[in-house]
């Protein structure tokens, strides 16, 4: 397991969005596929509709997370089951910062 400390996170350009997101990996476990990271979407940036091969969740720390299911403010936890067609990102009003976590993959 790899734990990163005191890094400021990295700006990562997302080709599908044409914009950069900011991400800081907190825990990455290559044996299970589980990871926990901080993610910041700039105001108005939405991930396009997509799916994942495992479930994942987002805990909203700051701002408003906009998803296919509605708007979620600080303190809300949103769970996306495996295979769900989803979209998520920041409202036009401001950036959103979330704690992103994936479930452990069963192989």
MDTraj code that builds the backbone (N, CA, C; nanometers):
import mdtraj as md
import numpy as np

residues = "UNK UNK UNK UNK UNK UNK UNK UNK UNK UNK UNK UNK UNK UNK UNK UNK UNK UNK UNK UNK UNK UNK UNK UNK UNK UNK UNK UNK UNK UNK UNK UNK UNK UNK UNK UNK UNK UNK UNK UNK UNK UNK UNK UNK UNK UNK UNK UNK UNK UNK UNK UNK UNK UNK UNK UNK UNK UNK UNK UNK UNK UNK UNK UNK UNK UNK UNK UNK UNK UNK UNK UNK UNK UNK UNK UNK UNK UNK UNK UNK UNK UNK UNK UNK UNK UNK UNK UNK UNK UNK UNK UNK UNK UNK UNK UNK UNK UNK UNK UNK UNK UNK UNK UNK UNK UNK UNK".split()
xyz = np.array([
    [0.0850, -0.1162, 0.0000],
    [0.0000, 0.0000, 0.0000],
    [0.0897, 0.1228, 0.0000],
    [0.0508, 0.2237, -0.0743],
    [0.1267, 0.3476, -0.0842],
    [0.0477, 0.4597, -0.0184],
    [0.1104, 0.5336, 0.0706],
    [0.0456, 0.6480, 0.1341],
    [0.1269, 0.7717, 0.0992],
    [0.0604, 0.8736, 0.0464],
    [0.1295, 0.9979, 0.0133],
    [0.0966, 1.1014, 0.1191],
    [0.1965, 1.1757, 0.1615],
    [0.1757, 1.2788, 0.2628],
    [0.2311, 1.4117, 0.2144],
    [0.1646, 1.5185, 0.2536],
    [0.2090, 1.6555, 0.2325],
    [0.2277, 1.6962, 0.0880],
    [0.1684, 1.6252, -0.0036],
    [0.1744, 1.6696, -0.1424],
    [0.0563, 1.7619, -0.1667],
    [0.0717, 1.8573, -0.2547],
    [-0.0353, 1.9534, -0.2821],
    [-0.1361, 1.9019, -0.3823],
    [-0.1125, 1.7890, -0.4372],
    [-0.1996, 1.7380, -0.5417],
    [-0.1482, 1.7814, -0.6774],
    [-0.2002, 1.7182, -0.7795],
    [-0.1536, 1.7455, -0.9142],
    [-0.2679, 1.7889, -1.0028],
    [-0.2360, 1.8840, -1.0883],
    [-0.3311, 1.9288, -1.1893],
    [-0.3204, 1.8287, -1.3044],
    [-0.4320, 1.7668, -1.3402],
    [-0.4319, 1.6656, -1.4464],
    [-0.5285, 1.7051, -1.5559],
    [-0.4766, 1.7182, -1.6751],
    [-0.5602, 1.7535, -1.7893],
    [-0.6439, 1.6330, -1.8287],
    [-0.7736, 1.6535, -1.8467],
    [-0.8655, 1.5483, -1.8880],
    [-0.9072, 1.5775, -2.0320],
    [-0.8629, 1.4931, -2.1241],
    [-0.8904, 1.5161, -2.2665],
    [-1.0388, 1.5179, -2.2983],
    [-1.1166, 1.4314, -2.2351],
    [-1.2603, 1.4260, -2.2626],
    [-1.3310, 1.5550, -2.2211],
    [-1.2799, 1.6182, -2.1153],
    [-1.3419, 1.7412, -2.0654],
    [-1.2802, 1.8659, -2.1266],
    [-1.1569, 1.8522, -2.1746],
    [-1.0855, 1.9683, -2.2256],
    [-1.0438, 2.0631, -2.1149],
    [-1.0409, 2.0155, -1.9921],
    [-1.0065, 2.0966, -1.8743],
    [-0.9222, 2.0141, -1.7786],
    [-0.8614, 2.0809, -1.6859],
    [-0.7825, 2.0133, -1.5833],
    [-0.8639, 1.9948, -1.4568],
    [-0.8415, 1.8826, -1.3912],
    [-0.8947, 1.8555, -1.2577],
    [-0.7746, 1.8488, -1.1645],
    [-0.7980, 1.8662, -1.0366],
    [-0.6904, 1.8577, -0.9398],
    [-0.7131, 1.7341, -0.8542],
    [-0.6065, 1.6549, -0.8374],
    [-0.6206, 1.5277, -0.7673],
    [-0.5003, 1.5034, -0.6779],
    [-0.5272, 1.4567, -0.5569],
    [-0.4222, 1.4175, -0.4635],
    [-0.4544, 1.2782, -0.4129],
    [-0.3725, 1.1799, -0.4492],
    [-0.3926, 1.0442, -0.4005],
    [-0.3539, 1.0387, -0.2539],
    [-0.4431, 0.9825, -0.1712],
    [-0.4151, 0.9670, -0.0292],
    [-0.3716, 0.8251, 0.0021],
    [-0.4441, 0.7281, -0.0525],
    [-0.4097, 0.5862, -0.0361],
    [-0.4367, 0.5167, -0.1687],
    [-0.3405, 0.4378, -0.2134],
    [-0.3572, 0.3566, -0.3336],
    [-0.3112, 0.2161, -0.2980],
    [-0.4003, 0.1192, -0.3152],
    [-0.3655, -0.0201, -0.2869],
    [-0.3696, -0.0997, -0.4164],
    [-0.2542, -0.1225, -0.4795],
    [-0.2517, -0.1929, -0.6078],
    [-0.2965, -0.3386, -0.5984],
    [-0.2917, -0.3968, -0.4792],
    [-0.3336, -0.5361, -0.4632],
    [-0.4853, -0.5523, -0.4712],
    [-0.5595, -0.4500, -0.4274],
    [-0.7055, -0.4618, -0.4254],
    [-0.7749, -0.3686, -0.5232],
    [-0.7045, -0.2639, -0.5693],
    [-0.7666, -0.1658, -0.6568],
    [-0.8355, -0.0536, -0.5818],
    [-0.8355, -0.0596, -0.4481],
    [-0.8991, 0.0436, -0.3675],
    [-0.8119, 0.1677, -0.3652],
    [-0.8762, 0.2849, -0.3768],
    [-0.8013, 0.4077, -0.3570],
    [-0.8892, 0.5145, -0.2954],
    [-0.8222, 0.6088, -0.2315],
    [-0.8871, 0.7241, -0.1706],
    [-0.8084, 0.8454, -0.2167],
    [-0.8798, 0.9478, -0.2645],
    [-0.8108, 1.0680, -0.3116],
    [-0.8973, 1.1914, -0.2922],
    [-0.8318, 1.3052, -0.2879],
    [-0.9016, 1.4330, -0.2923],
    [-0.9113, 1.4735, -0.4379],
    [-1.0274, 1.5215, -0.4788],
    [-1.0481, 1.5670, -0.6161],
    [-1.1171, 1.7025, -0.6117],
    [-1.0668, 1.7950, -0.6913],
    [-1.1332, 1.9254, -0.7040],
    [-1.1688, 1.9482, -0.8495],
    [-1.2999, 1.9689, -0.8729],
    [-1.3501, 2.0060, -1.0049],
    [-1.3658, 2.1575, -1.0076],
    [-1.3080, 2.2258, -1.1072],
    [-1.3304, 2.3701, -1.1197],
    [-1.4773, 2.3997, -1.1507],
    [-1.5207, 2.5187, -1.1162],
    [-1.6597, 2.5611, -1.1383],
    [-1.7064, 2.5283, -1.2797],
    [-1.8227, 2.4651, -1.2890],
    [-1.8845, 2.4351, -1.4175],
    [-1.8304, 2.3133, -1.4912],
    [-1.7288, 2.2472, -1.4370],
    [-1.6716, 2.1297, -1.5052],
    [-1.7487, 2.0048, -1.4645],
    [-1.8044, 1.9371, -1.5645],
    [-1.8799, 1.8129, -1.5424],
    [-1.8132, 1.6985, -1.6165],
    [-1.7960, 1.5866, -1.5479],
    [-1.7500, 1.4655, -1.6140],
    [-1.8603, 1.4184, -1.7073],
    [-1.8234, 1.3743, -1.8249],
    [-1.9223, 1.3229, -1.9200],
    [-1.9801, 1.1917, -1.8679],
    [-2.0952, 1.1523, -1.9199],
    [-2.1572, 1.0256, -1.8777],
    [-2.0576, 0.9117, -1.8982],
    [-2.0460, 0.8267, -1.7942],
    [-1.9496, 0.7175, -1.7974],
    [-1.9901, 0.6110, -1.6955],
    [-1.9192, 0.5005, -1.6968],
    [-1.9389, 0.3934, -1.5989],
    [-1.8028, 0.3535, -1.5423],
    [-1.8053, 0.2782, -1.4338],
    [-1.6833, 0.2230, -1.3740],
    [-1.7062, 0.0746, -1.3462],
    [-1.5977, -0.0061, -1.3497],
    [-1.6107, -0.1494, -1.3223],
    [-1.6219, -0.1813, -1.1735],
    [-1.6195, -0.0772, -1.0895],
    [-1.6384, -0.0972, -0.9464],
    [-1.7169, 0.0223, -0.8921],
    [-1.7782, 0.0031, -0.7782],
    [-1.8525, 0.1122, -0.7151],
    [-1.7547, 0.2151, -0.6604],
    [-1.8015, 0.3390, -0.6463],
    [-1.7209, 0.4415, -0.5810],
    [-1.8124, 0.5452, -0.5170],
    [-1.7537, 0.6181, -0.4242],
    [-1.8303, 0.7185, -0.3528],
    [-1.7569, 0.8504, -0.3472],
    [-1.8335, 0.9571, -0.3230],
    [-1.7769, 1.0908, -0.3094],
    [-1.8393, 1.1570, -0.1865],
    [-1.7523, 1.2052, -0.0978],
    [-1.7949, 1.2810, 0.0182],
    [-1.7621, 1.4269, -0.0101],
    [-1.8625, 1.5126, -0.0096],
    [-1.8435, 1.6526, -0.0465],
    [-1.7841, 1.7296, 0.0714],
    [-1.6667, 1.7889, 0.0480],
    [-1.5997, 1.8690, 0.1496],
    [-1.6337, 2.0172, 0.1360],
    [-1.6309, 2.0681, 0.0125],
    [-1.6596, 2.2095, -0.0146],
    [-1.7312, 2.2218, -0.1476],
    [-1.8191, 2.3183, -0.1583],
    [-1.8875, 2.3445, -0.2844],
    [-2.0090, 2.2564, -0.3033],
    [-2.0555, 2.2490, -0.4276],
    [-2.1731, 2.1689, -0.4617],
    [-2.1361, 2.0681, -0.5692],
    [-2.1557, 1.9405, -0.5367],
    [-2.1358, 1.8325, -0.6336],
    [-2.2654, 1.8150, -0.7109],
    [-2.2563, 1.8258, -0.8423],
    [-2.3726, 1.8052, -0.9289],
    [-2.3578, 1.6682, -0.9928],
    [-2.4626, 1.5852, -0.9816],
    [-2.4606, 1.4519, -1.0412],
    [-2.5867, 1.4329, -1.1249],
    [-2.5937, 1.3181, -1.1908],
    [-2.7137, 1.2832, -1.2668],
    [-2.8350, 1.2710, -1.1746],
    [-2.8103, 1.2602, -1.0439],
    [-2.9189, 1.2441, -0.9469],
    [-2.9527, 1.3691, -0.8675],
    [-2.8828, 1.4801, -0.8929],
    [-2.9140, 1.6021, -0.8195],
    [-2.7906, 1.6765, -0.7730],
    [-2.8141, 1.7685, -0.6776],
    [-2.7066, 1.8513, -0.6234],
    [-2.6827, 1.8129, -0.4782],
    [-2.5547, 1.8112, -0.4388],
    [-2.5164, 1.7639, -0.3060],
    [-2.4138, 1.8592, -0.2464],
    [-2.4428, 1.9106, -0.1273],
    [-2.3561, 2.0070, -0.0616],
    [-2.2614, 1.9436, 0.0379],
    [-2.1830, 2.0266, 0.1067],
    [-2.0862, 1.9770, 0.2054],
    [-2.1507, 1.8852, 0.3082],
    [-2.0806, 1.7759, 0.3360],
    [-2.1308, 1.6778, 0.4319],
    [-2.2119, 1.5660, 0.3691],
    [-2.2442, 1.5770, 0.2406],
    [-2.3207, 1.4714, 0.1719],
    [-2.2260, 1.3646, 0.1185],
    [-2.2710, 1.2400, 0.1258],
    [-2.1969, 1.1281, 0.0675],
    [-2.2826, 1.0701, -0.0440],
    [-2.2233, 1.0574, -0.1622],
    [-2.2952, 1.0044, -0.2786],
    [-2.2263, 0.8761, -0.3222],
    [-2.3032, 0.7675, -0.3341],
    [-2.2499, 0.6372, -0.3727],
    [-2.2950, 0.6045, -0.5145],
    [-2.2024, 0.5595, -0.5966],
    [-2.2299, 0.5214, -0.7348],
    [-2.2054, 0.3714, -0.7479],
    [-2.3106, 0.2887, -0.7567],
    [-2.2919, 0.1438, -0.7701],
    [-2.2164, 0.1062, -0.8978],
    [-2.1516, -0.0063, -0.8929],
    [-2.0776, -0.0586, -1.0076],
    [-2.1659, -0.0600, -1.1325],
    [-2.1125, -0.0116, -1.2439],
    [-2.1824, -0.0160, -1.3719],
    [-2.2858, 0.0932, -1.3935],
    [-2.3100, 0.1778, -1.2923],
    [-2.4077, 0.2857, -1.3070],
    [-2.3605, 0.3865, -1.4111],
    [-2.4499, 0.4270, -1.5016],
    [-2.4176, 0.5359, -1.5944],
    [-2.4323, 0.6650, -1.5156],
    [-2.3227, 0.7402, -1.5049],
    [-2.3218, 0.8561, -1.4153],
    [-2.2540, 0.9754, -1.4790],
    [-2.2809, 1.0904, -1.4202],
    [-2.2044, 1.2112, -1.4494],
    [-2.1946, 1.2884, -1.3195],
    [-2.0840, 1.3592, -1.3028],
    [-2.0632, 1.4356, -1.1800],
    [-1.9602, 1.5438, -1.2040],
    [-1.9713, 1.6505, -1.1246],
    [-1.8785, 1.7619, -1.1367],
    [-1.9237, 1.8776, -1.0496],
    [-1.8723, 1.9965, -1.0826],
    [-1.8984, 2.1158, -1.0028],
    [-2.0136, 2.1972, -1.0599],
    [-2.0835, 2.2651, -0.9715],
    [-2.1868, 2.3575, -1.0167],
    [-2.1192, 2.4770, -1.0831],
    [-2.1962, 2.5550, -1.1554],
    [-2.1422, 2.6747, -1.2208],
    [-2.1057, 2.7817, -1.1185],
    [-2.1574, 2.7685, -0.9961],
    [-2.1348, 2.8695, -0.8928],
    [-1.9969, 2.8651, -0.8288],
    [-1.9282, 2.7510, -0.8384],
    [-1.7967, 2.7425, -0.7749],
    [-1.7378, 2.6041, -0.7830],
    [-1.6114, 2.5946, -0.7432],
    [-1.5412, 2.4661, -0.7410],
    [-1.6067, 2.3727, -0.6398],
    [-1.5838, 2.2422, -0.6586],
    [-1.6260, 2.1439, -0.5590],
    [-1.5058, 2.0551, -0.5270],
    [-1.4870, 2.0284, -0.3984],
    [-1.3811, 1.9385, -0.3528],
    [-1.4467, 1.8204, -0.2848],
    [-1.4060, 1.6997, -0.3276],
    [-1.4638, 1.5777, -0.2728],
    [-1.3546, 1.4819, -0.2288],
    [-1.3899, 1.3966, -0.1339],
    [-1.3077, 1.2825, -0.0982],
    [-1.3649, 1.1673, -0.1785],
    [-1.2849, 1.1131, -0.2704],
    [-1.3280, 1.0093, -0.3641],
    [-1.2726, 0.8767, -0.3152],
    [-1.3555, 0.7732, -0.3111],
    [-1.3083, 0.6410, -0.2709],
    [-1.3704, 0.5341, -0.3598],
    [-1.2924, 0.4304, -0.3870],
    [-1.3450, 0.3164, -0.4626],
    [-1.3593, 0.1974, -0.3701],
    [-1.4470, 0.1066, -0.4070],
    [-1.4578, -0.0170, -0.3317],
    [-1.3412, -0.1080, -0.3737],
    [-1.3186, -0.2092, -0.2954],
    [-1.2161, -0.3059, -0.3278],
    [-1.2664, -0.3949, -0.4396],
    [-1.1834, -0.4129, -0.5426],
    [-1.2210, -0.4989, -0.6548],
    [-1.2078, -0.6448, -0.6139],
    [-1.3043, -0.7275, -0.6514],
    [-1.2923, -0.8701, -0.6278],
    [-1.2458, -0.9349, -0.7570],
    [-1.1411, -1.0102, -0.7474],
    [-1.0820, -1.0707, -0.8680],
    [-1.0959, -1.2205, -0.8624],
])
top = md.Topology()
chain = top.add_chain()
for i, resn in enumerate(residues, 1):
    res = top.add_residue(resn, chain, resSeq=i)
    for name in ("N", "CA", "C"):
        top.add_atom(name, md.element.get_by_symbol(name[0]), res)
traj = md.Trajectory(xyz[None], top)
